[in-house]
Amino acid sequence: MPENVELIMRFHPVGGEDVSVLSEDFGGEKEALETIAHLMDERRSLLLTRARYDREAGENGVVVNLANVVSVRVSMKDSATTGQYL
């Protein structure tokens, strides 16, 4: 089983500010996008067990309510111009 990579996930909610989370819960961008898309289609929440908010030192468990999210950017680099949108 390949080792998971650190991904930057930027969630764009219907209202309010974007939320950026770093996570090592997935093996790559494609896997993360497929999982998020599947959960959005089923109107379920995303559970991340190895996540950090905006470069915090410690890892946390995070539950993201995808019902209020209009788009998600997943990238291995922290940049406004890189990454794949869902």
N, C-alpha and C positions, 0 to 999 in steps of 0.2 A: 504494500500500500504506500503510495507516494506521500511525502510529507506535505502538510498544508502550508500555503503561502499566506503572507499578510496582505490583505486587501483593504483598500479604502472604499467604504460604502457611504455615499452621500444620498440621503433621503430627502426628497422634496415634498413636503406635506401640502395639503390643500390650502391651509392658512398657516401663517407663522414662518419662522426661519428654518433654513435647511439644517439637518442634523448630520454630522459626520461621525462615522464609527469605523475604527480599525478592527479587523476581525481575522482570526486564523481558523475559522470554522470550515473553510472550503479549500479544495485543491487548486482552484483557479477561477478566473473570471467567468468562464462559460458555466461551470458548475454552480456558481453563486447565482448567476442570472437565471438559469433554468429553475433552480429551487425557488427563487423569489417570484418568478412569473407563475409557477405552479401554485404557490401559496396565495398569490393575489387572485388568481382565477377561482380558487376555492374559498376566498374570503377568510383566510386564516392568518394568524400572526406568525412572524419570523422569530425564531428562538436562536439566539447566538450565545454560546457558552464560553467563548474565548474572545471577548470584545473589550475595546478601550474607547472612551470618548475623547476625541480631539487630542490624541497623544498623551493621555494620562498615563502614569506609570503602571498602575495595577490593572489586571484583567478583571472583568465583571461578567456576569450573566446579563443579557439584555433581551427584552421582548419588544418587538416593534409591531405596533398595530398597523398593518398595511392597508386597512380600510380608508385611512386618511392620507395615503401617499399617492401622489400623481405620477412621480417618476423616481427612478433610482439610478445612480451612476456607480458603477463598480470599476475599480482601477487598481493597478499595482503601484501607480505613481500618484502622488498628491499634487494634482494640477487641475486648474479649471478647464483646460483644453484636452485632457486625456481621459480615457476610460470609455466604457460602453454604457449606453443608456438603455433602460428598459422602458 
